[in-house]
């Protein structure tokens, strides 16, 4: 009986050695936005109020974890602005995507001009 237990325990340890140890994934709690240069039509680094002042009221607002996606529409253009907290201030735009309403690529500057109006 002792031999059987020894074999079983040995087998369990053998199988345990075959398992993989999960590698921890390190993700920042907040994306750094302080010090980002204003670019892409001057939208990067703006907070939601400044963005709305510039482009008008967003047609869609979606919370995604700590971030927020604001979508603006004008003419044939859709602009998605992604805002994330950083530092002590309000969440700020860290990325934008633009496309036409039917999903085709459009230059960001052209889309921003359409949204800003005349």
CNS distance restraints for C-alpha pairs under 8 A (distance, minus, plus):
assign (resid   1 and name CA) (resid   5 and name CA) 6.43 0.50 0.50
assign (resid   2 and name CA) (resid   6 and name CA) 6.17 0.50 0.50
assign (resid   3 and name CA) (resid   7 and name CA) 6.22 0.50 0.50
assign (resid   4 and name CA) (resid   8 and name CA) 6.21 0.50 0.50
assign (resid   5 and name CA) (resid   9 and name CA) 6.03 0.50 0.50
assign (resid   6 and name CA) (resid  10 and name CA) 5.99 0.50 0.50
assign (resid   7 and name CA) (resid  11 and name CA) 6.04 0.50 0.50
assign (resid   8 and name CA) (resid  12 and name CA) 6.19 0.50 0.50
assign (resid   9 and name CA) (resid  13 and name CA) 6.30 0.50 0.50
assign (resid  10 and name CA) (resid  14 and name CA) 6.15 0.50 0.50
assign (resid  11 and name CA) (resid  15 and name CA) 6.21 0.50 0.50
assign (resid  12 and name CA) (resid  16 and name CA) 6.11 0.50 0.50
assign (resid  13 and name CA) (resid  17 and name CA) 6.33 0.50 0.50
assign (resid  14 and name CA) (resid  18 and name CA) 6.91 0.50 0.50
assign (resid  15 and name CA) (resid  19 and name CA) 7.09 0.50 0.50
assign (resid  30 and name CA) (resid  66 and name CA) 7.86 0.50 0.50
assign (resid  30 and name CA) (resid  84 and name CA) 7.07 0.50 0.50
assign (resid  30 and name CA) (resid  85 and name CA) 5.89 0.50 0.50
assign (resid  30 and name CA) (resid  86 and name CA) 5.59 0.50 0.50
assign (resid  31 and name CA) (resid  84 and name CA) 6.41 0.50 0.50
assign (resid  31 and name CA) (resid  85 and name CA) 6.66 0.50 0.50
assign (resid  31 and name CA) (resid  86 and name CA) 5.79 0.50 0.50
assign (resid  32 and name CA) (resid  85 and name CA) 7.94 0.50 0.50
assign (resid  32 and name CA) (resid  86 and name CA) 5.32 0.50 0.50
assign (resid  32 and name CA) (resid  87 and name CA) 7.31 0.50 0.50
assign (resid  33 and name CA) (resid  45 and name CA) 6.62 0.50 0.50
assign (resid  33 and name CA) (resid  84 and name CA) 7.97 0.50 0.50
assign (resid  33 and name CA) (resid  85 and name CA) 7.76 0.50 0.50
assign (resid  33 and name CA) (resid  86 and name CA) 5.54 0.50 0.50
assign (resid  33 and name CA) (resid  87 and name CA) 7.57 0.50 0.50
assign (resid  33 and name CA) (resid  92 and name CA) 6.94 0.50 0.50
assign (resid  33 and name CA) (resid  94 and name CA) 6.65 0.50 0.50
assign (resid  34 and name CA) (resid  45 and name CA) 7.73 0.50 0.50
assign (resid  34 and name CA) (resid  86 and name CA) 6.78 0.50 0.50
assign (resid  34 and name CA) (resid  87 and name CA) 6.78 0.50 0.50
assign (resid  36 and name CA) (resid  44 and name CA) 7.38 0.50 0.50
assign (resid  36 and name CA) (resid  45 and name CA) 6.33 0.50 0.50
assign (resid  37 and name CA) (resid  44 and name CA) 7.27 0.50 0.50
assign (resid  37 and name CA) (resid  45 and name CA) 7.24 0.50 0.50
assign (resid  38 and name CA) (resid  42 and name CA) 4.82 0.50 0.50
assign (resid  38 and name CA) (resid  43 and name CA) 6.46 0.50 0.50
assign (resid  38 and name CA) (resid  44 and name CA) 5.17 0.50 0.50
assign (resid  38 and name CA) (resid  45 and name CA) 6.00 0.50 0.50
assign (resid  39 and name CA) (resid  43 and name CA) 6.40 0.50 0.50
assign (resid  39 and name CA) (resid  44 and name CA) 5.68 0.50 0.50
assign (resid  40 and name CA) (resid  44 and name CA) 6.61 0.50 0.50
assign (resid  40 and name CA) (resid 108 and name CA) 6.98 0.50 0.50
assign (resid  40 and name CA) (resid 109 and name CA) 7.02 0.50 0.50
assign (resid  41 and name CA) (resid 108 and name CA) 7.59 0.50 0.50
assign (resid  41 and name CA) (resid 109 and name CA) 5.99 0.50 0.50
assign (resid  41 and name CA) (resid 112 and name CA) 6.92 0.50 0.50
assign (resid  42 and name CA) (resid  46 and name CA) 7.92 0.50 0.50
assign (resid  43 and name CA) (resid  51 and name CA) 7.02 0.50 0.50
assign (resid  43 and name CA) (resid  93 and name CA) 6.74 0.50 0.50
assign (resid  44 and name CA) (resid  92 and name CA) 7.48 0.50 0.50
assign (resid  44 and name CA) (resid  93 and name CA) 4.98 0.50 0.50
assign (resid  44 and name CA) (resid  94 and name CA) 5.53 0.50 0.50
assign (resid  44 and name CA) (resid  95 and name CA) 6.56 0.50 0.50
assign (resid  44 and name CA) (resid  96 and name CA) 7.75 0.50 0.50
assign (resid  45 and name CA) (resid  92 and name CA) 5.22 0.50 0.50
assign (resid  45 and name CA) (resid  93 and name CA) 5.00 0.50 0.50
assign (resid  45 and name CA) (resid  94 and name CA) 6.32 0.50 0.50
assign (resid  46 and name CA) (resid  50 and name CA) 5.83 0.50 0.50
assign (resid  46 and name CA) (resid  51 and name CA) 6.01 0.50 0.50
assign (resid  46 and name CA) (resid  92 and name CA) 5.24 0.50 0.50
assign (resid  46 and name CA) (resid  93 and name CA) 5.47 0.50 0.50
assign (resid  47 and name CA) (resid  51 and name CA) 6.14 0.50 0.50
assign (resid  47 and name CA) (resid  83 and name CA) 7.44 0.50 0.50
assign (resid  47 and name CA) (resid  90 and name CA) 6.40 0.50 0.50
assign (resid  47 and name CA) (resid  91 and name CA) 5.90 0.50 0.50
assign (resid  47 and name CA) (resid  92 and name CA) 4.33 0.50 0.50
assign (resid  47 and name CA) (resid  93 and name CA) 6.28 0.50 0.50
assign (resid  48 and name CA) (resid  52 and name CA) 6.10 0.50 0.50
assign (resid  48 and name CA) (resid  83 and name CA) 7.67 0.50 0.50
assign (resid  48 and name CA) (resid  91 and name CA) 7.40 0.50 0.50
assign (resid  48 and name CA) (resid  92 and name CA) 6.87 0.50 0.50
assign (resid  48 and name CA) (resid  93 and name CA) 7.78 0.50 0.50
assign (resid  49 and name CA) (resid  53 and name CA) 6.13 0.50 0.50
assign (resid  50 and name CA) (resid  54 and name CA) 6.25 0.50 0.50
assign (resid  51 and name CA) (resid  55 and name CA) 5.98 0.50 0.50
assign (resid  51 and name CA) (resid  56 and name CA) 7.60 0.50 0.50
assign (resid  52 and name CA) (resid  56 and name CA) 4.64 0.50 0.50
assign (resid  52 and name CA) (resid  57 and name CA) 5.41 0.50 0.50
assign (resid  52 and name CA) (resid  58 and name CA) 6.86 0.50 0.50
assign (resid  53 and name CA) (resid  57 and name CA) 7.91 0.50 0.50
assign (resid  54 and name CA) (resid 116 and name CA) 6.47 0.50 0.50
assign (resid  55 and name CA) (resid  72 and name CA) 7.24 0.50 0.50
assign (resid  55 and name CA) (resid 112 and name CA) 7.83 0.50 0.50
assign (resid  55 and name CA) (resid 115 and name CA) 5.59 0.50 0.50
assign (resid  55 and name CA) (resid 116 and name CA) 5.29 0.50 0.50
assign (resid  56 and name CA) (resid  72 and name CA) 7.71 0.50 0.50
assign (resid  56 and name CA) (resid 115 and name CA) 7.76 0.50 0.50
assign (resid  56 and name CA) (resid 116 and name CA) 7.76 0.50 0.50
assign (resid  57 and name CA) (resid  72 and name CA) 7.26 0.50 0.50
assign (resid  58 and name CA) (resid  70 and name CA) 5.98 0.50 0.50
assign (resid  58 and name CA) (resid  71 and name CA) 5.45 0.50 0.50
assign (resid  58 and name CA) (resid  72 and name CA) 4.72 0.50 0.50
assign (resid  58 and name CA) (resid  73 and name CA) 7.46 0.50 0.50
assign (resid  59 and name CA) (resid  70 and name CA) 7.63 0.50 0.50
assign (resid  59 and name CA) (resid  71 and name CA) 5.77 0.50 0.50
assign (resid  59 and name CA) (resid  72 and name CA) 5.51 0.50 0.50
assign (resid  59 and name CA) (resid  73 and name CA) 6.64 0.50 0.50
assign (resid  60 and name CA) (resid  69 and name CA) 7.89 0.50 0.50
assign (resid  60 and name CA) (resid  70 and name CA) 5.75 0.50 0.50
assign (resid  60 and name CA) (resid  71 and name CA) 5.01 0.50 0.50
assign (resid  60 and name CA) (resid  72 and name CA) 7.13 0.50 0.50
assign (resid  61 and name CA) (resid  68 and name CA) 6.92 0.50 0.50
assign (resid  61 and name CA) (resid  69 and name CA) 5.72 0.50 0.50
assign (resid  61 and name CA) (resid  70 and name CA) 4.67 0.50 0.50
assign (resid  61 and name CA) (resid  71 and name CA) 6.48 0.50 0.50
assign (resid  62 and name CA) (resid  68 and name CA) 5.63 0.50 0.50
assign (resid  62 and name CA) (resid  69 and name CA) 5.10 0.50 0.50
assign (resid  62 and name CA) (resid  70 and name CA) 6.60 0.50 0.50
assign (resid  63 and name CA) (resid  67 and name CA) 6.00 0.50 0.50
assign (resid  63 and name CA) (resid  68 and name CA) 4.49 0.50 0.50
assign (resid  63 and name CA) (resid  69 and name CA) 6.41 0.50 0.50
assign (resid  64 and name CA) (resid  68 and name CA) 5.65 0.50 0.50
assign (resid  64 and name CA) (resid  69 and name CA) 7.29 0.50 0.50
assign (resid  66 and name CA) (resid  84 and name CA) 6.44 0.50 0.50
assign (resid  66 and name CA) (resid  85 and name CA) 7.07 0.50 0.50
assign (resid  67 and name CA) (resid  82 and name CA) 6.88 0.50 0.50
assign (resid  67 and name CA) (resid  83 and name CA) 5.55 0.50 0.50
assign (resid  67 and name CA) (resid  84 and name CA) 4.58 0.50 0.50
assign (resid  67 and name CA) (resid  85 and name CA) 7.07 0.50 0.50
assign (resid  67 and name CA) (resid  91 and name CA) 7.71 0.50 0.50
assign (resid  68 and name CA) (resid  82 and name CA) 5.81 0.50 0.50
assign (resid  68 and name CA) (resid  83 and name CA) 5.19 0.50 0.50
assign (resid  68 and name CA) (resid  84 and name CA) 6.64 0.50 0.50
assign (resid  69 and name CA) (resid  80 and name CA) 6.43 0.50 0.50
assign (resid  69 and name CA) (resid  81 and name CA) 5.59 0.50 0.50
assign (resid  69 and name CA) (resid  82 and name CA) 4.59 0.50 0.50
assign (resid  69 and name CA) (resid  83 and name CA) 6.31 0.50 0.50
assign (resid  70 and name CA) (resid  80 and name CA) 5.71 0.50 0.50
assign (resid  70 and name CA) (resid  81 and name CA) 5.19 0.50 0.50
assign (resid  70 and name CA) (resid  82 and name CA) 6.53 0.50 0.50
assign (resid  70 and name CA) (resid  83 and name CA) 7.88 0.50 0.50
assign (resid  71 and name CA) (resid  78 and name CA) 6.88 0.50 0.50
assign (resid  71 and name CA) (resid  79 and name CA) 5.55 0.50 0.50
assign (resid  71 and name CA) (resid  80 and name CA) 4.44 0.50 0.50
assign (resid  71 and name CA) (resid  81 and name CA) 6.31 0.50 0.50
assign (resid  72 and name CA) (resid  78 and name CA) 5.77 0.50 0.50
assign (resid  72 and name CA) (resid  79 and name CA) 5.14 0.50 0.50
assign (resid  72 and name CA) (resid  80 and name CA) 6.49 0.50 0.50
assign (resid  72 and name CA) (resid 115 and name CA) 7.51 0.50 0.50
assign (resid  73 and name CA) (resid  77 and name CA) 5.76 0.50 0.50
assign (resid  73 and name CA) (resid  78 and name CA) 4.63 0.50 0.50
assign (resid  73 and name CA) (resid  79 and name CA) 6.44 0.50 0.50
assign (resid  73 and name CA) (resid 115 and name CA) 6.81 0.50 0.50
assign (resid  74 and name CA) (resid  78 and name CA) 6.73 0.50 0.50
assign (resid  74 and name CA) (resid 114 and name CA) 6.02 0.50 0.50
assign (resid  74 and name CA) (resid 115 and name CA) 5.00 0.50 0.50
assign (resid  75 and name CA) (resid 114 and name CA) 6.12 0.50 0.50
assign (resid  75 and name CA) (resid 115 and name CA) 7.29 0.50 0.50
assign (resid  76 and name CA) (resid 100 and name CA) 5.41 0.50 0.50
assign (resid  76 and name CA) (resid 101 and name CA) 5.58 0.50 0.50
assign (resid  77 and name CA) (resid  98 and name CA) 7.08 0.50 0.50
assign (resid  77 and name CA) (resid  99 and name CA) 5.90 0.50 0.50
assign (resid  77 and name CA) (resid 100 and name CA) 4.52 0.50 0.50
assign (resid  77 and name CA) (resid 101 and name CA) 5.80 0.50 0.50
assign (resid  77 and name CA) (resid 106 and name CA) 7.69 0.50 0.50
assign (resid  77 and name CA) (resid 111 and name CA) 5.53 0.50 0.50
assign (resid  77 and name CA) (resid 114 and name CA) 7.08 0.50 0.50
assign (resid  77 and name CA) (resid 115 and name CA) 7.61 0.50 0.50
assign (resid  78 and name CA) (resid  98 and name CA) 5.67 0.50 0.50
assign (resid  78 and name CA) (resid  99 and name CA) 5.44 0.50 0.50
assign (resid  78 and name CA) (resid 100 and name CA) 5.85 0.50 0.50
assign (resid  78 and name CA) (resid 101 and name CA) 6.14 0.50 0.50
assign (resid  78 and name CA) (resid 111 and name CA) 7.32 0.50 0.50
assign (resid  79 and name CA) (resid  96 and name CA) 6.86 0.50 0.50
assign (resid  79 and name CA) (resid  97 and name CA) 5.71 0.50 0.50
assign (resid  79 and name CA) (resid  98 and name CA) 4.50 0.50 0.50
assign (resid  79 and name CA) (resid  99 and name CA) 6.73 0.50 0.50
assign (resid  79 and name CA) (resid 111 and name CA) 7.20 0.50 0.50
assign (resid  79 and name CA) (resid 112 and name CA) 7.79 0.50 0.50
assign (resid  80 and name CA) (resid  96 and name CA) 5.49 0.50 0.50
assign (resid  80 and name CA) (resid  97 and name CA) 5.13 0.50 0.50
assign (resid  80 and name CA) (resid  98 and name CA) 6.39 0.50 0.50
assign (resid  81 and name CA) (resid  93 and name CA) 6.21 0.50 0.50
assign (resid  81 and name CA) (resid  94 and name CA) 7.74 0.50 0.50
assign (resid  81 and name CA) (resid  95 and name CA) 6.05 0.50 0.50
assign (resid  81 and name CA) (resid  96 and name CA) 4.51 0.50 0.50
assign (resid  81 and name CA) (resid  97 and name CA) 6.70 0.50 0.50
assign (resid  82 and name CA) (resid  92 and name CA) 7.88 0.50 0.50
assign (resid  82 and name CA) (resid  93 and name CA) 5.40 0.50 0.50
assign (resid  82 and name CA) (resid  94 and name CA) 5.94 0.50 0.50
assign (resid  82 and name CA) (resid  95 and name CA) 5.32 0.50 0.50
assign (resid  82 and name CA) (resid  96 and name CA) 6.16 0.50 0.50
assign (resid  83 and name CA) (resid  91 and name CA) 5.45 0.50 0.50
assign (resid  83 and name CA) (resid  92 and name CA) 4.70 0.50 0.50
assign (resid  83 and name CA) (resid  93 and name CA) 4.17 0.50 0.50
assign (resid  83 and name CA) (resid  94 and name CA) 5.78 0.50 0.50
assign (resid  83 and name CA) (resid  95 and name CA) 7.42 0.50 0.50
assign (resid  84 and name CA) (resid  91 and name CA) 4.69 0.50 0.50
assign (resid  84 and name CA) (resid  92 and name CA) 5.53 0.50 0.50
assign (resid  84 and name CA) (resid  93 and name CA) 6.61 0.50 0.50
assign (resid  84 and name CA) (resid  94 and name CA) 6.72 0.50 0.50
assign (resid  85 and name CA) (resid  89 and name CA) 7.42 0.50 0.50
assign (resid  85 and name CA) (resid  90 and name CA) 6.11 0.50 0.50
assign (resid  85 and name CA) (resid  91 and name CA) 3.86 0.50 0.50
assign (resid  85 and name CA) (resid  92 and name CA) 6.30 0.50 0.50
assign (resid  86 and name CA) (resid  90 and name CA) 7.38 0.50 0.50
assign (resid  86 and name CA) (resid  91 and name CA) 6.30 0.50 0.50
assign (resid  86 and name CA) (resid  92 and name CA) 7.41 0.50 0.50
assign (resid  97 and name CA) (resid 108 and name CA) 7.52 0.50 0.50
assign (resid  98 and name CA) (resid 105 and name CA) 7.14 0.50 0.50
assign (resid  98 and name CA) (resid 106 and name CA) 6.27 0.50 0.50
assign (resid  98 and name CA) (resid 107 and name CA) 7.20 0.50 0.50
assign (resid  98 and name CA) (resid 108 and name CA) 5.77 0.50 0.50
assign (resid  98 and name CA) (resid 111 and name CA) 6.73 0.50 0.50
assign (resid  99 and name CA) (resid 103 and name CA) 5.61 0.50 0.50
assign (resid  99 and name CA) (resid 104 and name CA) 5.60 0.50 0.50
assign (resid  99 and name CA) (resid 105 and name CA) 4.88 0.50 0.50
assign (resid  99 and name CA) (resid 106 and name CA) 5.07 0.50 0.50
assign (resid  99 and name CA) (resid 107 and name CA) 7.88 0.50 0.50
assign (resid  99 and name CA) (resid 111 and name CA) 7.76 0.50 0.50
assign (resid 100 and name CA) (resid 104 and name CA) 5.19 0.50 0.50
assign (resid 100 and name CA) (resid 105 and name CA) 6.35 0.50 0.50
assign (resid 100 and name CA) (resid 106 and name CA) 6.15 0.50 0.50
assign (resid 106 and name CA) (resid 110 and name CA) 7.08 0.50 0.50
assign (resid 106 and name CA) (resid 111 and name CA) 6.73 0.50 0.50
assign (resid 107 and name CA) (resid 111 and name CA) 6.33 0.50 0.50
assign (resid 108 and name CA) (resid 112 and name CA) 6.10 0.50 0.50
assign (resid 109 and name CA) (resid 113 and name CA) 6.21 0.50 0.50
assign (resid 110 and name CA) (resid 114 and name CA) 6.37 0.50 0.50
assign (resid 111 and name CA) (resid 115 and name CA) 6.34 0.50 0.50
assign (resid 112 and name CA) (resid 116 and name CA) 6.11 0.50 0.50
assign (resid 113 and name CA) (resid 117 and name CA) 6.29 0.50 0.50
assign (resid 114 and name CA) (resid 118 and name CA) 7.98 0.50 0.50
